[in-house]
Amino acid sequence: MGNNRRFVNEPIPEFLVAAIKGITANMGKNDTVLIAGKSHTKAEILDVLAGLLEPYEEVEAARSEYEAKIEARDAAEPTAAAFARDYASGITSTYGRGQAVASRYGVPIPKARRELTPHEKVIKAAKAQETRKLRGTQGKKQRSKVKAQGNYAISVGTPPDAPARSVPPPPPSVAPASPGVNVLAATAAPNLVAPPAAPAVTPAGVGAPTVNGVAH
């Protein structure tokens, strides 16, 4: 079965328009054309073509009108939605809440969320976990397991652009004194010559002691 909306490679409405233009411009007033075994004059052919084209033109006109009405509806929809919210708020504030009040004044009732089956809960959890994996998001436990690896060394130095600073030499170190050692004696002292010992003087009239008859 062929495509009834096309003639050869051209849509039928375009063919009808082209045929009307061709007959109007080129066919003589007294010419006749044999179509489907019947002779047709120029006027008869134009009438047939116009009648065939009319449904397409009506559809096109209706489509244009429909598209214009769709645009007008879309433009008015935000205003209608805002009024619907204000209307529902006014009804509930005046007559109270509840299904009975809402049904009397045409206010829709939000449907309760259906409880998921155990199978659906498992699927939902698996999808959430896979989504987090693909996005790279992690919870507290996963983040606490992420730690830096390897050995790190810290070097402290002077930046290349810092001015050089002179450091004074450290003071001489003094070893702590050991018990019983005079620190002052440990330092170098000048050599001193001890004076000669004075001769022993025996008082007059006192004899030297004797041991075994030998005087000392």
C-alpha positions as CSV (number, residue, x, y, z in Angstrom):
1,M,0.0,0.0,0.0
2,G,1.4,3.3,-1.0
3,N,1.7,6.5,0.9
4,N,-1.6,8.3,0.2
5,R,-0.2,11.6,1.5
6,R,2.5,11.8,-1.2
7,F,2.4,11.8,-5.0
8,V,5.7,10.3,-6.3
9,N,8.2,12.2,-4.1
10,E,6.0,15.3,-3.3
11,P,3.3,15.8,-0.6
12,I,-0.1,15.8,-2.2
13,P,-1.0,19.4,-1.0
14,E,2.1,20.7,-2.7
15,F,1.2,18.8,-5.9
16,L,-2.3,20.3,-5.9
17,V,-1.0,23.8,-5.5
18,A,1.6,23.3,-8.2
19,A,-1.1,21.9,-10.6
20,I,-3.4,24.8,-10.0
21,K,-0.6,27.2,-10.8
22,G,0.3,25.2,-13.9
23,I,-3.2,25.0,-15.3
24,T,-3.9,28.7,-14.5
25,A,-0.8,29.9,-16.3
26,N,-0.5,27.5,-19.2
27,M,-3.8,25.8,-20.2
28,G,-5.8,27.5,-22.9
29,K,-9.4,28.6,-22.1
30,N,-10.8,26.3,-24.7
31,D,-8.4,23.4,-24.2
32,T,-9.6,20.1,-22.9
33,V,-7.7,17.3,-21.1
34,L,-8.8,13.7,-20.9
35,I,-8.6,12.6,-17.3
36,A,-9.8,9.2,-16.2
37,G,-11.5,8.7,-19.5
38,K,-13.4,12.0,-19.3
39,S,-12.7,15.2,-21.0
40,H,-12.1,18.2,-18.7
41,T,-11.9,21.9,-19.5
42,K,-9.6,24.3,-17.8
43,A,-12.4,25.5,-15.5
44,E,-13.4,22.0,-14.6
45,I,-9.9,20.9,-13.8
46,L,-9.4,24.0,-11.6
47,D,-12.6,23.3,-9.7
48,V,-11.5,19.6,-9.1
49,L,-8.1,20.7,-7.9
50,A,-9.6,23.4,-5.6
51,G,-12.0,20.9,-4.1
52,L,-9.2,18.4,-3.4
53,L,-7.0,21.1,-1.9
54,E,-9.7,22.5,0.4
55,P,-9.5,19.8,3.2
56,Y,-5.7,20.3,3.4
57,E,-6.1,24.0,3.7
58,E,-8.7,23.6,6.4
59,V,-6.5,21.4,8.4
60,E,-3.6,23.8,8.0
61,A,-5.8,26.6,9.1
62,A,-7.0,24.6,12.1
63,R,-3.4,23.7,12.9
64,S,-2.3,27.3,12.9
65,E,-5.3,28.2,15.1
66,Y,-4.6,25.3,17.4
67,E,-1.0,26.3,17.8
68,A,-2.0,29.8,18.6
69,K,-4.5,28.6,21.2
70,I,-1.7,26.4,22.7
71,E,0.5,29.4,23.1
72,A,-2.3,31.4,24.7
73,R,-3.0,28.5,27.1
74,D,0.7,28.2,28.1
75,A,0.9,31.9,28.7
76,A,-2.2,31.9,31.0
77,E,-1.2,28.7,32.9
78,P,1.1,30.3,35.5
79,T,-1.7,32.7,36.4
80,A,-4.2,29.9,36.7
81,A,-1.8,27.8,38.9
82,A,-1.2,30.8,41.2
83,F,-5.0,31.4,41.6
84,A,-5.5,27.7,42.3
85,R,-3.1,27.8,45.2
86,D,-4.6,31.0,46.6
87,Y,-8.1,29.5,46.1
88,A,-7.3,26.4,48.0
89,S,-5.7,28.4,50.8
90,G,-8.8,30.6,51.1
91,I,-11.2,27.7,51.2
92,T,-9.2,25.9,53.9
93,S,-8.8,29.0,56.0
94,T,-12.5,29.8,55.7
95,Y,-14.1,26.3,56.0
96,G,-11.4,24.3,57.5
97,R,-9.4,21.3,56.3
98,G,-10.5,17.8,55.6
99,Q,-11.6,15.6,52.7
100,A,-15.2,16.5,53.0
101,V,-14.6,20.3,52.7
102,A,-12.1,19.8,49.9
103,S,-14.5,17.6,47.8
104,R,-17.3,20.1,48.3
105,Y,-15.3,23.0,46.9
106,G,-13.2,21.2,44.3
107,V,-9.9,21.3,46.2
108,P,-7.8,18.3,45.3
109,I,-6.4,16.1,48.1
110,P,-2.8,15.1,47.9
111,K,-2.5,11.4,47.5
112,A,-0.7,9.5,50.2
113,R,2.6,8.1,49.1
114,R,2.5,4.4,48.4
115,E,4.6,2.2,50.7
116,L,7.4,0.5,48.7
117,T,7.6,-3.2,48.7
118,P,10.7,-5.0,50.1
119,H,11.8,-5.7,46.6
120,E,11.4,-2.1,45.5
121,K,13.3,-0.9,48.6
122,V,16.2,-3.1,47.7
123,I,16.2,-1.8,44.2
124,K,16.0,1.8,45.4
125,A,19.0,1.3,47.8
126,A,21.0,-0.4,45.1
127,K,20.4,2.5,42.7
128,A,21.2,5.1,45.3
129,Q,24.5,3.3,46.1
130,E,25.4,3.0,42.4
131,T,24.6,6.7,41.9
132,R,26.8,7.7,44.8
133,K,29.6,5.6,43.3
134,L,29.3,7.2,39.9
135,R,29.2,10.7,41.4
136,G,32.1,9.9,43.8
137,T,30.1,11.0,46.9
138,Q,31.0,9.4,50.3
139,G,29.5,9.3,53.7
140,K,31.3,9.9,57.0
141,K,32.5,6.3,57.4
142,Q,33.9,6.2,53.9
143,R,35.6,9.6,54.3
144,S,37.2,8.5,57.6
145,K,38.9,5.6,55.7
146,V,40.5,7.8,53.2
147,K,44.0,8.7,54.5
148,A,47.2,9.8,53.0
149,Q,49.7,7.0,52.3
150,G,53.5,7.0,52.2
151,N,56.4,8.6,54.2
152,Y,56.7,12.3,54.4
153,A,59.8,14.4,55.3
154,I,59.9,18.0,56.5
155,S,62.8,20.2,55.6
156,V,63.3,23.7,57.2
157,G,65.5,26.1,55.3
158,T,65.8,29.7,54.3
159,P,63.7,30.7,51.3
160,P,65.8,31.6,48.3
161,D,64.8,35.2,48.4
162,A,65.3,35.8,52.1
163,P,68.2,38.1,53.1
164,A,71.3,36.4,54.7
165,R,71.5,36.8,58.4
166,S,74.8,36.6,60.5
167,V,74.7,34.3,63.4
168,P,77.1,35.0,66.3
169,P,79.4,32.1,67.4
170,P,78.2,30.2,70.4
171,P,79.8,30.9,73.8
172,P,82.5,28.4,75.0
173,S,81.1,25.4,76.7
174,V,82.1,24.8,80.3
175,A,82.0,21.3,81.5
176,P,79.9,20.9,84.7
177,A,81.9,20.5,87.9
178,S,82.3,17.1,89.3
179,P,81.7,16.6,93.0
180,G,84.8,17.5,95.1
181,V,86.5,19.3,92.2
182,N,87.1,23.0,92.6
183,V,86.2,24.7,89.3
184,L,88.7,27.4,89.9
185,A,91.5,24.9,90.5
186,A,90.7,23.3,87.2
187,T,91.6,26.4,85.4
188,A,95.2,27.0,84.5
189,A,97.1,28.9,87.2
190,P,100.6,30.4,87.1
191,N,103.4,28.3,88.5
192,L,104.3,29.4,92.1
193,V,107.5,28.4,93.8
194,A,106.9,27.5,97.4
195,P,109.3,29.3,99.9
196,P,112.0,27.2,101.7
197,A,110.9,25.7,104.9
198,A,112.1,27.7,108.0
199,P,114.6,25.9,110.3
200,A,113.2,24.4,113.4
201,V,114.0,26.4,116.5
202,T,114.4,24.7,119.9
203,P,113.8,26.8,122.8
204,A,116.8,27.4,125.1
205,G,117.1,25.2,128.1
206,V,115.0,22.5,126.6
207,G,116.9,19.5,125.6
208,A,116.1,17.4,122.6
209,P,114.3,14.2,123.4
210,T,116.4,11.1,123.6
211,V,115.5,7.6,122.6
212,N,117.7,4.9,123.9
213,G,120.3,7.4,125.0
214,V,120.5,9.0,121.5
215,A,119.6,12.6,121.3
216,H,117.2,13.6,118.5
